[in-house]
Amino acid sequence: MPIVAQSTETDWVSRFADDVIAESERRAPGKPVVVASGLSPSGPIHLGNLREVMTPHLVADEVRRRGYEVRHLISWDDYDRYRKVPAGVPGVDGSWAEHIGKPLTSVPAPAGSAYPNWAEHFKAAMTASLAELGVEYDGISQTAQYTAGVYREQILHAMKHRADIDAILDRYRTKDKGDGTGSTGKPKTGAKPQQKKAEEAELEAAEGSGAAAEDDGGGGSAGYFPYKPYCGGCGKDLTTVTSYDDGTTELAYTCAACGFTETVLLSEFNRGKLVWKVDWPMRWAYEGVIFEPSGVDHSSPGSSFVVGGQIVREIFDGVQPIGPMYAFVGISGMAKMSSSKGGVPTPADALKIMEAPLLRWLYARRKPNQSFKIAFDQEIQRLYDEWDALERKIADGSVLSADAAAYARAVGTAAGELPRTARPLPYRTLASVVDITAGAEEQTLRILSELDPARPLTSLDEVRPRLDRAENWITSQVPAEARTIVRAEPDQELLDSLDEQGRESLRLLLEGLDSHWSLDGLTTLVYGVPKTLAGLAPDAKPTPELKVAQRSFFAVLYQLLVGRDTGPRLPTLLLAVGADRVRKLLGA
């Protein structure tokens, strides 16, 4: 049974669920509650895009827990135009530029891919990650919708009301946005450096977000049209509508890329789509969406979410969804993510180094408008420590209600709990052990079984999948120069240079090895040796002088064991090296 997430005043998910249920009962009583996300498979779908899914997923799951039927729609915006060749994608080179302007489903997949086109290639990785994260959804391919004529009535309606749409859009084309940018959306000259930096980041996000960057349709000499055909000659959207007849639906267009011209009946034609600022509100009305969040790039004045709210009401007789703005997600040590750049971590990358509940927790514990970072560096160890501390508070009943709710949403859904590690040993310990053993299973099991002699580990399966995630982190994220290599032979020069106190500290350590051979025991021992030398009791509180002595002692041990001033936690390192080898390297 899933752990129940209790509604609290400080739990953002519960608050949104309250609003969504009330709004759904007002708009469509007795019908399933509809929440939505949109993803453009224009390249690797990154961890920032995951917030577009996790925010409505968490709300939808809370609504399900309360007994309501929910549909979480994920619109795959795979009928969007291919905008540019993303950097750093394996199997892709400059030749893919010839496909710019085609639908994503008409662009070849990267070389060597098992998938039929570009969109399916990048959808596949995200689909697998969502399954691992326990996200239940109904996927909708916009290529399938448009090419099957599903939106024909809505397209004809938008074309009939093109002047009204143009008037709505024109309210934002001709005036300052009020956010430090002009009508072009570019930062004004004279803006403060900090302001410019924020504006550039927002523009970069819009550029990388696929549909968010689409124009609003514009207009040629024949006037404004909210619909763009894909060319029947070259397949690209570099087309201009030259005429349209509302009565017959006869539409003529010409292509700037290849010169192709064509006249079609829009009432029968399925090779084109509404421009983004019209397409999005059209879908809100068509699907009856109650809740859909949007990124910062969608939410500024004049952007697609703001304009869409007027278009859905004035043109499609619909209602804009409840939609919080969500903040950016970053990576420890990296700038804000944009999928227009190569090497941006994806959910699949994160799930290689952390368990699904932990990744869910990062999105559940922060309100959508709060930015946060996902750790791919050493910070992941602290993050896991924080998670383990939360589990201890859950177990002893000392947890705050909002933290308990976030935890419950992380470890399971209305459908049940997600797989977890049966015996969750500290991530930093597992990482240190696989670092030292280079993943050798027999040696890894020996070391881990000695951590707690009173309850020895009998199989590595007990610590999986956390052990595998820690090993993946060591092998994929820790530079080779930072890996731990235990000395093969003693550093005799260093041993000979030690003063009397240094030699005595090693003697005390070696003397206590056997009686302290466990993780807790060795922790007591290594911190206790400097206390003994200072004439203090083993449980003495550290003084500034004692801390200095401990650091100096630890540096000597690291040099003698691994040839560096720092390394994995000493108790873990000593266990990993083994008592006999420790004695040899410390000159016994």
Helices and strands as residue ranges (DSSP letters): H 12-27, E 33-39, H 47-65, E 70-76, G 94-99, G 104-106, H 118-132, E 138-141, H 142-147, H 152-160, H 162-173, H 193-208, G 210-213, E 219-220, E 223-224, E 227-229, E 239-244, E 250-255, E 261-265, E 272-274, H 276-287, E 294-295, H 296-299, H 304-314, E 325-326, E 329-331, H 347-353, H 356-364, E 372-374, H 379-396, H 401-411, E 412-413, E 416-417, H 427-437, H 441-449, G 460-463, H 466-477, G 480-482, H 492-497, H 500-512, G 514-516, H 519-533, H 544-562, H 570-577, H 579-585
